[in-house]
């Protein structure tokens, strides 16, 4: 490629959240970038004492270990053959899961909205039923405009779930994108408890009566993390298309999102930004690819990701034998993930690469070097314009401050 190898930026450590694994330099955490803030790119900021009690952003020390290079030889190959091979495995597994879902009990259900209104029927008058009706159906029964603007549903179940086994549908699975961590068990109990709010894909069938359903939009912090998590998957899809890179971890952070990938001795540079942005906008956003959740057994997951030594290692170490986990698909990207996600890639109206760096697998010196690409995205192009204007103002202010200091 003619790229010059760039040194790894500091010695990072692997942190994790209840949902995602996050690589950070020692003593630092990922910063926030607000559309109304002047910050421009995700540079490290000092971590505050204690831990944030936020399932999506809480950071603690991870326990996955091992100093070893597992990436092997790599040749840059756009749209590699393993994309098709992975898809074939996915299709076979989907046939099995579809038969399981078809056997589920379809019982009438009631959904209660925040104002106390009870909803029991779709827009066409057909009743809400378990294992078929989705939050999107509920939203459409109120307003198509509402349904199209929602990122994710926040659900509090009422009574027992119907014909539901948590292990069977992947809800009891260990999050493969987060390592063992302090407080994990407590969070998992909260998610699976009857009367605790749970983030739920807008297109995932409901499994019982809902005591309260809220529709969260991008302005809500939880929805923003879901939106940026979906954007990370879209970035990952572009990276697979353009480089054939082996994806590792791709979480949302308060400043946007990133994805790490293994490309051997190749490196990413600023020259790659436009190419990736174009792939996302022209091939991924434009096609409105659906995000599809599917449950897989450990063996199925190993077969699906056998081409990728990093995903294989995550599955091997994080998914107990004989259990199930979940994957999400958008376009031809299939990724280990617990979700939830937006309905389709077209909900992301504007997305761009904003920074890149190098890191190491498991943040351990001597392990395989990975390339990280950061991005930011919004559901409205005007929001991206505001973000860019704020970034430029911040740069100008920094230059003035530097100039004043130099005069001193």
N, C-alpha and C positions, 0 to 999 in steps of 0.2 A: 504493500500500500504506500510505501514511501514515508510512513509516519515515523517520527522519532519517539522512542520510548520515554515516557515521563515518569519521574520517581513517584513512589507512593507518598501521599500527603500525610505525614505523621504516622503514628502507630495506633490504629483504631482498636476499639474493643467492641464486642458483640453484646448489645443490650437487647431486650425484648419487651414486648407488651403482651397483654392477654390475647391480642389478636395478631401481632406482627413482630418480626425480628428487625432490629434496627442497629446498624453499625455506626458507632460514634467514636471520635477521638477520646482518650482518657479524660474524665472530668468534665466532659461537655455533653450537651444534648442538642437535638435538632431544634432550631429556632422557629418562630412563627413568622409567616409573611401574610399580612392582611392586605386586601385590595385597597384599603385606605391608608396603609402604612407606607413609609418611605423606604423600607428595606427592599433590597433588589434581588439578592441571590442568597441561597441557604448557606451562610457561613456560621460556624459554631458559636454558641453563646454559653456562658457559664450556667451550669445547672443550679437550680434553686435547691435549698436544703429540703430533705424529705422527699416524698414521692407524691405525684399527682394521682388522685383517685379517679382516673379516667380510663376506661377500658381500652380506648383507642390510642392513647398517647402515653400511658404510664410506662416508665422505663425501669427495669431492674437488671441485675446481672444474670446472664445466661449460663447454662451448664454444659452445653454441647462442647465436646473437646476433641482433640486430635490434631497433631502436627504432621500432615502428610499431603503430598501433592497427588490429586486424583484426576485432574483435568485431562491429562494425556496430550497427545498430538492434536493440533487443531489447524484446519485450513478454512479460511473464510469462504463460505459457500452460501450465496443468497438462495432463499427458498429451498433448503435442503430436503432430501428424500424423506428424512425422518418426520417431516410435517405430515406427509401422506400416511406413513406407517402408523403414526400416533393416532391419526384420525380414524384409521381402520379399526384399531383396538377400541377406540371410543364408541364407534357405531355398534360394535358387537356387544359392548357392555350396556349401552343404552337400550338395546332390545330386551336384555334381561331385566333392567330396572323398570322399563315401561310395563312389562307383564306384572311385576310386583305392584306397581301403582294401580293398574287396572283392577287388581283384586281387592283394593281397599274399599271400605264401607263409605258410601255416599249418603250421609245423613243431613237433613236440613240444619242450618246453623243461623245464628243471629249475630250481627256485628253492631256494637254500640259505639257511637261517635263521641268525641269529647263533650259535646253539648247535651248528651243523654239521648239523642235520637237513635232509634233502633232501625237498622237496615236489614232486610231479609230477602231482597230480590234484586236481580240484575236489571239493567236498563230495559231489556226486552221482556221483563216480567218473570223470567225463569227464577226459581228459588236459589238462594245461596246454599251450596252443599259442601260438606267436607271433602277434601282431597281433589276438588275441581275448581271451586271459586277462589280467586286470588284478590289481594288488596287492590290491584289495578281494576278488577271488575267492580269492586266496591266504589272506587274513586270515579269510575265512568258513570256509575248509577247516579252520582251527584252532579258531575260536570266533566266533560271531555277536557276542558282547559285545565282543570285541577289535576286530572289523571296524567296529563302530559307534562306537568311542571313538577310533580313529586319525584324526589330522589329515592326515598325508602320509607317503609311503614314502621311504626313503633307500636307493637302489639302487647296487650296484657290479656292473657287468656282467662276465660271464665269457666270454671269446672274442669273436668278431665278432658284431655285430648282424645279424639275418636280414632280407634284402630291404629294407635300410635305407639311405636317402640323406638325410643331415642337411638339405640344402637343401630337399628335397621336403616334409619334415614340419615345417619351421619351426625345427628345433633349431640351425641355423647362422645364423639371422637375428639382426640387430642388435636389441638390446632397445630398443623404441620408447619406453619409459618412462624411459630413462636417456640422458643426453647423452654425447658422446665424453669419455673421462676416462682419467687415468693408471692403468695397471694393468689396463685392460679386456681386452686381448688375452690376458694371462696367465690371467685368470679364465675366459674363454671356452674356452681350450684345456683347462683343468681340467675343465670341465663335459662336454665332448665326448670326453674321453679314455676309453679302455676301462676302465681300472682305478681311476678316480676316482669317489667317491660322488656321486650325483646325486639331487636331490629330484625326486620323480615323483608326479603326481596318482594318487590311489587308484583312479580310474576310467579312467585312460589305459592302453590295451593295452600289454603288454610286447613288446619287439621282439627278444628274444634270451634266452639263458640268464643267470640271475642268480647271481653268485658269493656275494652277500650281500644280504639284504633286511632292513631294519630298519623297524619301524613306530613312527613318532614321534607322541607325544601332546602336548597343549597345554603340559605342563610343560617340554618341550624348547624351547630358545630358537629354533631354526630353525622348529619347528612353530608356535610362537607368532607368528612373523612371517608365516608362511603364513596362519594363522587370521585375523590382523588385516588382511592384504592382502585376503582374501576379504570381510572385514567392510567394508573401504573400498569394494569393489564394491557391496555392499548399500546402503551410504550413498549412493553415486552413483546407484543405481537410484531411491532415494527422492527425491533431489534432482531427477532428471529428471521423476518423476511429479508432484511438487508445484509445481515452478517452471518446468519446461521449460528449465532452465539448460544451457549448453554446458559439459560436463565437460572439464577439462584434465588435471591430474595428481592421482592418488590413491594414495599409498604407505602402507605400514605404517611406524611408527617405534617406538622402544623404549617409548614411552609409550602406544601404541595405534595410531591411524591418522587420516588426514584426507583430504578431497577438496576440491580447488579447482574453482570453476565461475564462468563468466561469466554475469551476469544484468543487463548494462547498468548503469544507475544504481541499481538495486535493491540493498538490503543485507540481510544476515542479522542478526537480533538474538536475544537469549535467548528471546523470545516464540516463535521458530521451533522451539526444541528439542523441545518436547512433540509438536508436529505431526509432526516428522520421526521421533521415537521411535515414535509410534503407527503411522506408515506402515510402518516397518521391522518392528515386532512383529506387527502385524495382517495386513499384506499380503505381507511378504517372508519372514520367519522361519516363520510359520504354514504357508505353502504348500510349504515344503521344496523350493524351486526348485533344480534340478540345475545344477551348474557344468559347462559343456560347452566343451571346447577345440576350436578349428578353425583350420586353416591357410588363409591367404588370400594371393593375389598382391597386389602393390602396387596394380594397377589395381582389383582387387576391393575392397581396403581404401578406396581413394579414393572409390569409388562408395558404399560402405557409410556413410562418414562425411562425405559431401559437405555435409551441413547444418551441420557444426561446423567453423568456420574454424581452430580451435586443433588439433583432432585432424588435420585435413587438412594443416596445416603440419608437424606431427610426422611424418606419413607421408611427405610430400614431401621433407623434409630428412633423415630417418633411415632410410628404406627404399630401398636402391638399386634402380634400374630393373631389371626382369626377375627380381627375387627375391621371396621370400615372407616373411611374418611371421605372427603368430598373434593371434587374438582369443579372448576368453572370453565366454560368455553365461550369465546367470542371470536367470530371468524374462524380461522384455523388455529388460533391460540387455544391450548388446553393447559390449565395450570392448577397445581395444588392450591386449594384455597377454601376457607371456611365462609367467606362472604360476609354480609350480603353485597349485592352490586346494583347498579342502575339497570333499567330495562334493556337499553340498547346503546350502542356507541354514539348514535346521533344526538343523544342528550348532551354530549360534550360538544359545545359549539365552537370552542376555541382552545387550543392546546399548543404549547411550545416548549422546547428544550431550553433550559436557562443556565445550566452549569454541569460540569462533569469532574470526575476525580478518579483516583485509583484506590483500591482497598484490597484486602486479602480474605480468602475464604475462612470463615469463622474468626476473622480478625486476628489471626495468629501468624506471627512472623515465620516465614519459611513455607507457608501454605501457598496455594495457587493465587496468583494475582488476578483480580477481577476489575472490570471497568464499570464505573457507575455513571449513569446519566440521570440528572435531575430534571423535573418538569413541573409545570404549573398549568392548570386548566380551569375553564369557567363555563357555565351554562349560557353565557351571553357574551357576544363579542365586545360589547361596550365595557364589560367588566375587565376584560383583558386590556383594553385600551387604557383604562384608569390605572391598572396595575403597572403597565409600561410607563405611563407618565410619572407615576410616583417613583418608579425605579430610576428614571432619568433625573428627577429632581434630587433624589438621594445622592446620585453620582456627582451632580453639580455641586451640591452642598459639601460633599466630602472633598472635592477638589479645592473649594474655597478654604475649607478648614486647613487642608494640607498646605495651601499657599500661605495662609496667615502664620502657620507654625514655622514655615521655612524663613519668613521674614524676621521672625523672632530669633 
